[in-house]
Amino acid sequence: MTNNDILKKLRVALMLRDDQIVEILELVDFRITKSELGAFFRAEDHENYMECGDQVLRNFLNGLVIHLRGTKENPKNPNDVLAKHKAEIPKKESTKERPEFKASPKDAEKSRGDQKPSKSGTAAKKPFKKNNSKATPKIQVVEKVIYKNGKNKK
């Protein structure tokens, strides 16, 4: 796992935006621009991909500790900080509840396509049902076979 993968996973897990990551790095006096940061998150085969060095990741982790826990003089509760991040994420308007899809009953006359509608309608016909009365005996499909294995017994 590369430093870029670690940085990506932390960004997703902690719900951080690029500007928040820049602020976290500034807590430890490490300056980086959003475009340089964006190069770390690109695909490896992209022309502007840049490998995240150990120094960048080390400074990010140290800044993250300060961001979440605070300092000795001004401690913070990490759960409060994470809850604040979650509250800052804007809700998308497209995520509102979709109307429930209700399938309309199919009209068999319309869906046939190549045939003319019958005059009697489909409601007049009843589907064919097998007669499962107990009067008819069940036919045995497989017969009992006696194997002699080629020996004639007298």
N, C-alpha and C positions, 0 to 999 in steps of 0.2 A: 504494500500500500504506500503510495507516494504522499508527499506533503500536500500536494494539490487535493488528493482524495480526502485527507484528514480535514483540510480547510473547508471543502465542500460539505462534508458530512456534519461538521460543527455548525456551519451556516444554516443548514436545513434543520438540524435538531434543535437549535436554539432560536430558530425563526428570526435570523438577523438579516437586515438589508445591507447593501453595500455601504451606504453612508454610516450606518451604525458600526460596521467593521472598521471603517476609517477612524471613527471617533474612539473606538477601543484601542486601536494602535497608537493614537495620539496620547492616550493615558500614560504610555510608557515612552513618550517622546520619540516615536517612530512615525515619520511622515511618509505617506503613500497616497497616490491619487486613485480615484475611482476607476479610471481607465486601466491603470496598472493592476489594480485588484481584479478587474474584469478579465484580464489576460490569464489569471490563475484558474478561472472557472471555465475557460473554453475547453473544447475537445482537443485531445492530444494531436490530432492530425490537422488542426486549424493553423493557418499561417501566422496568426497573432498569438498563439499559445505561448505561455511563458512558464517555466518550471518554478514552483515556489521553493525558495531556498530555506535552509534551516533557520537562518536568522529571522526571516519574516514570520515563520511559524512559531518560533520561540517567543518573539515579541508579542505576537497575537495571543498566545496562551497566557503570558504574564499579564497582558492588558485585560484579558478575559477574567482572570482571577480578581483583579482590582474592580472591574466593572460589576461582577456578580457579588463579591463579598465585601467590597469597599476596603477602606484602609483601617489601620488600628485605631486611628483617631475618630473615624467616621464609618463604623461598620454598617453593612446592609444585610438584609435577608435575601438570599438568592431566589427564593420562591416568589417574593414580591417583584423582583426585577423581571423574572420570566413571565409573570402574569401581566406585567406592564407591556412587555413586548407583544404578547398575544393580543392584548386589547388594542394595540396600535395598528395591527394588521387590518387594512380596510376590507370591508365585506364587499364582494362582487355583487353587482346587481343581477347578474345572470344566475346566481346560486339560489334565488328565491324558488319556492316550491313550484314545480312544474304542474300544470293541470293533469289530473289523472286521466289516463287513456282508457276509454271504454269502447270496446269493440262493438260495433253495431251488428245486429244479427244479419247473417248473409241471406239475401234473397236468392233462393236457388234458381228462380226463373230468370233473373238478370245475369247471373254468373255463368250461365251455360254458354253464352256467346254464339256458337254456330247453329244452335237449334232454336226453333220457334217455341214460345211459351205454350205449354199445354193448356187446353181449355178447362180441364178439370182441376188443375192446380196441384201442388205437391201435398197440400193438406189432406186431399181426398185419398191419396195412396198411403198405405201403411207399409212399413218395412217388412220384408220377409223374415219370419221367425221360425226357427226349427221347433219341431214338435218333440219335446223331451218327456213324453209320457212314459210311465213305468211299465206299460203293457208290452213295449218292444224290448226284447232281451238284448243285452249288450253282446256284440259280435266280438269273439276273441280273435285278435289280429295275429298274435304269435301262438303257434301250436306247440305243445310240449313234444320235444324230440328226444328219443332214446338213442344214445350213441353206443355203437357196438365195437368201435375201434378195429374193425376188420376181423373179429373173431366170431366164428359161428359156434354158438353153444347149443348142445342138443339135449 
